[in-house]
């Protein structure tokens, strides 16, 4: 396993696209910060000067959404790229797990590079460490889920262009469905809450939304944003809890599908299946034991 990890890491990290990925991630965050600064300046000229708390919320919302969107865009692409780079190696369960871990490591490294932008947010005095921490947790979980999702598609399809097309098509339909459910449904039933919670943008805004300013120059823009992400769901609902818990199940399911696809015929029980089954049982037991933490969202 250690040899497979080293081999996959060397193959992927040597590509020039990885350097471009890191540079483009920083540029996206820089452009988002500049655009948010201009928006804050326009609001200041149009109405009363923005309070530091409002500026902090505006920057936090913009930066988090930009980073999450960028991660969702790049993760499937990076997973497919890792598959393409490693075509010369024989695909098996060890290579699959090593490839997934390497893709996760690269994406998380890209997220770490954006920390300087977020380190300034507490200076505005409106953001607590738990709020920023949960927002980052949602972004990291989204990165892990998107990478497993992309690698699952390319492992099953075995054709990178077709896998990439289907991965992005299903992803867009998933996001659009979440927005439509939030906009059209008028009753916050359990099904609606679950559908809204699994909209990554809604889960990301959940730690930040309770303290959105009720009035002021940017209040209307933030409320319109919540209308498309939360809909009738109360903005104080901790949707991120259900999203994080459910994403773990989805990641395990995607890994299970991919591991089944790479097995040679005839498929037999292997050591990986034993370890994977133990991990699934432990995760399900943890969900049951801490069910009050994530199920409170539904009541």
C-alpha positions in Angstrom: 0.0 0.0 0.0 2.8 2.4 0.9 4.5 1.7 -2.5 1.2 2.3 -4.3 0.7 5.6 -2.5 4.2 6.8 -3.4 3.8 5.8 -7.0 0.4 7.5 -7.5 1.6 10.6 -5.7 4.7 10.9 -7.9 2.7 10.4 -11.0 0.1 13.0 -10.1 2.2 15.7 -8.5 4.6 15.8 -11.4 2.0 17.1 -13.8 2.0 20.8 -14.5 -1.8 20.9 -14.1 -1.3 20.4 -10.4 0.7 23.6 -10.1 -1.9 25.4 -12.2 -4.6 24.0 -9.8 -2.9 25.6 -6.8 -2.2 28.9 -8.6 -5.8 29.1 -10.0 -7.2 28.4 -6.5 -5.4 31.3 -5.0 -6.4 33.5 -7.9 -10.0 32.6 -7.6 -10.0 33.5 -3.9 -8.1 36.8 -4.7 -10.6 37.8 -7.3 -13.5 36.9 -5.0 -12.0 39.0 -2.2 -11.5 42.0 -4.6 -15.1 41.6 -5.9 -16.5 41.5 -2.4 -14.5 44.6 -1.5 -16.0 46.5 -4.4 -19.4 45.3 -3.4 -18.9 46.5 0.2 -17.6 49.9 -1.2 -20.7 50.3 -3.4 -23.0 49.5 -0.5 -21.2 52.1 1.6 -21.7 54.8 -1.1 -25.4 53.8 -1.6 -26.4 53.8 2.0 -25.0 54.0 5.5 -21.5 52.8 6.0 -21.2 49.1 6.5 -20.4 47.9 10.0 -17.5 45.6 10.5 -19.8 42.8 11.4 -21.6 43.1 8.1 -18.4 43.3 6.1 -17.2 40.2 7.9 -20.3 38.2 7.0 -20.1 39.4 3.4 -16.5 38.3 3.0 -17.1 35.0 4.8 -20.1 34.2 2.7 -18.4 35.1 -0.6 -15.1 33.4 0.1 -16.7 30.2 1.4 -19.1 29.9 -1.6 -16.3 30.6 -4.1 -14.0 28.0 -2.5 -16.7 25.4 -2.3 -17.8 26.0 -5.9 -14.2 25.8 -7.1 -13.6 22.6 -5.2 -16.7 21.0 -6.6 -15.6 21.9 -10.1 -12.0 20.7 -9.7 -12.4 17.5 -7.7 -14.0 15.3 -10.4 -11.6 16.7 -12.9 -8.6 15.9 -10.7 -10.0 12.4 -10.0 -10.4 11.7 -13.8 -6.9 13.2 -14.4 -5.4 10.8 -11.8 -7.1 7.9 -13.5 -5.7 9.0 -16.9 -2.2 9.4 -15.6 -2.3 5.9 -14.0 -3.6 4.1 -17.1 -0.3 2.3 -17.5 -0.7 0.7 -14.1 -2.9 -2.3 -13.6 -6.1 -1.2 -11.8 -6.8 -3.1 -8.6 -8.2 -2.4 -5.2 -4.8 -1.2 -3.8 -4.3 1.2 -6.7 -7.9 2.5 -6.4 -7.5 3.3 -2.7 -4.1 4.9 -3.2 -5.4 7.0 -6.1 -8.3 8.2 -4.0 -6.1 9.1 -1.0 -3.7 11.0 -3.3 -6.5 13.0 -4.9 -7.9 13.8 -1.4 -4.4 15.0 -0.3 -4.0 17.3 -3.3 -7.5 18.8 -2.9 -7.0 19.4 0.8 -3.6 20.9 0.1 -5.3 23.4 -2.2 -7.8 24.2 0.5 -5.0 24.8 3.0 -3.5 27.4 0.6 -6.6 29.6 1.0 -6.3 29.8 4.8 -4.6 33.3 4.7 -7.8 34.7 3.2 -9.9 33.3 6.0 -7.5 34.2 8.7 -8.5 37.9 8.4 -12.2 37.3 9.0 -12.0 37.2 12.8 -10.6 40.7 12.7 -14.1 42.0 11.8 -15.4 40.8 15.2 -18.5 39.1 13.9 -17.3 35.6 13.2 -16.5 33.0 15.9 -14.1 30.1 15.5 -16.9 27.5 15.5 -18.6 29.2 12.6 -15.5 29.3 10.5 -14.6 25.8 11.6 -18.0 24.3 10.6 -17.9 26.1 7.3 -14.5 24.7 6.5 -15.6 21.3 7.6 -18.4 21.4 5.0 -15.9 22.5 2.3 -13.5 19.6 3.2 -16.4 17.1 3.2 -17.6 18.5 -0.2 -14.0 18.0 -1.5 -13.9 14.4 -0.2 -17.3 13.6 -1.6 -16.7 15.2 -5.0 -13.4 13.4 -5.4 -14.9 10.0 -4.6 -17.8 10.8 -6.9 -15.5 11.6 -9.8 -13.3 8.6 -9.3 -16.3 6.3 -9.0 -17.6 7.5 -12.3 -14.3 7.1 -14.2 -13.7 3.7 -12.6 -17.1 2.4 -13.6 -17.1 4.0 -17.1 -13.4 3.3 -17.9 -13.7 6.2 -20.4 -12.5 9.5 -19.0 -14.4 11.9 -21.4 -17.7 10.1 -20.9 -17.2 9.8 -17.2 -16.4 13.5 -16.9 -19.5 14.4 -18.9 -21.8 12.2 -16.9 -20.2 13.4 -13.6 -20.8 17.0 -14.3 -24.2 16.5 -15.8 -25.5 14.6 -12.7 -23.8 17.2 -10.4 -25.6 20.1 -12.2 -28.9 18.3 -12.0 -28.3 17.7 -8.3 -27.6 21.4 -7.6 -30.5 22.6 -9.7 -32.9 20.2 -8.0 -31.9 21.5 -4.6 -32.5 25.1 -5.6 -35.9 24.2 -7.2 -37.0 22.3 -4.1 -36.0 25.2 -1.9 -37.8 27.8 -4.0 -41.0 25.9 -4.8 -41.9 24.0 -1.6 -43.9 26.0 1.0 -43.8 23.6 3.9 -40.6 22.6 5.7 -41.3 18.9 5.8 -38.6 16.3 6.7 -38.2 15.4 3.0 -37.7 19.1 2.1 -35.2 19.6 4.9 -33.2 16.6 3.8 -33.2 17.8 0.1 -32.2 21.3 1.2 -29.5 19.9 3.6 -27.8 18.0 0.7 -27.5 21.2 -1.3 -23.8 21.9 -0.6 -24.4 25.7 -0.7 -27.2 25.5 1.9 -25.1 23.3 4.2 -22.2 25.7 3.8 -24.3 28.7 4.7 -26.0 27.0 7.7 -23.2 27.9 10.2 -23.1 31.5 8.9 -26.8 32.3 8.2 -28.1 32.6 11.8 -26.0 35.8 12.3 -26.8 37.4 8.9 -27.7 41.1 9.5 -31.5 41.6 9.5 -31.2 45.0 8.0 -28.6 47.2 6.3 -27.1 47.7 2.9 -26.3 44.0 2.3 -29.2 42.4 4.2 -31.4 42.1 1.2 -28.8 40.4 -0.9 -28.1 37.9 1.8 -31.8 37.2 2.3 -32.2 36.6 -1.4 -29.3 34.2 -1.3 -31.0 32.2 1.5 -34.2 32.1 -0.5 -32.5 30.1 -3.1 -30.5 27.9 -0.7 -32.8 27.4 2.3 -36.3 28.4 1.0 -38.8 27.8 3.8 -36.3 26.1 6.0 -35.4 28.1 9.0 -31.9 29.6 8.6 -31.1 28.7 12.2 -31.4 25.0 11.3 -28.0 23.3 11.5 -28.2 21.7 8.1 -24.5 21.1 8.0 -24.8 18.3 10.6 -27.1 16.2 8.3 -24.9 17.0 5.3 -21.7 15.9 7.0 -23.2 12.7 8.4 -24.9 11.8 5.1 -21.9 12.6 3.0 -19.9 10.0 5.0 -22.4 7.4 3.9 -22.3 8.6 0.3 -18.5 8.4 0.3 -18.5 4.9 1.6 -21.2 3.9 -1.0 -19.1 5.4 -3.8 -16.0 3.6 -2.7 -17.9 0.4 -2.5 -19.2 0.8 -6.1 -15.8 1.7 -7.4 -14.2 -1.3 -5.6 -16.7 -3.6 -7.1 -16.1 -2.3 -10.6 -12.3 -2.8 -10.5 -12.4 -6.5 -9.4 -11.5 -9.1 -11.9 -13.8 -11.9 -12.8 -14.8 -14.0 -10.9 -15.2 -11.6 -8.0 -14.2 -13.0 -4.6 -14.1 -11.8 -1.0 -10.8 -10.1 -0.3 -9.0 -8.5 2.6 -10.2 -5.1 1.5 -13.8 -6.2 1.9 -13.2 -7.2 5.5 -11.5 -3.9 6.3 -14.2 -1.9 4.4 -17.0 -3.7 6.1 -15.5 -3.0 9.5 -15.2 0.7 8.6 -18.8 0.8 7.5 -20.0 -0.9 10.7 -18.0 1.5 12.8 -19.4 4.5 10.9 -23.0 3.3 11.1 -22.5 2.7 14.9 -21.2 6.2 15.3 -24.1 7.7 13.4 -26.5 5.7 15.7 -24.7 6.7 18.9 -24.6 10.4 18.0 -28.0 10.4 16.2 -29.2 13.3 18.4 -26.4 15.5 16.9 -27.6 15.1 13.2 -31.2 14.0 13.5 -32.2 17.2 15.4 -32.2 18.8 12.0 -35.3 16.8 11.1 -37.5 17.9 14.0 
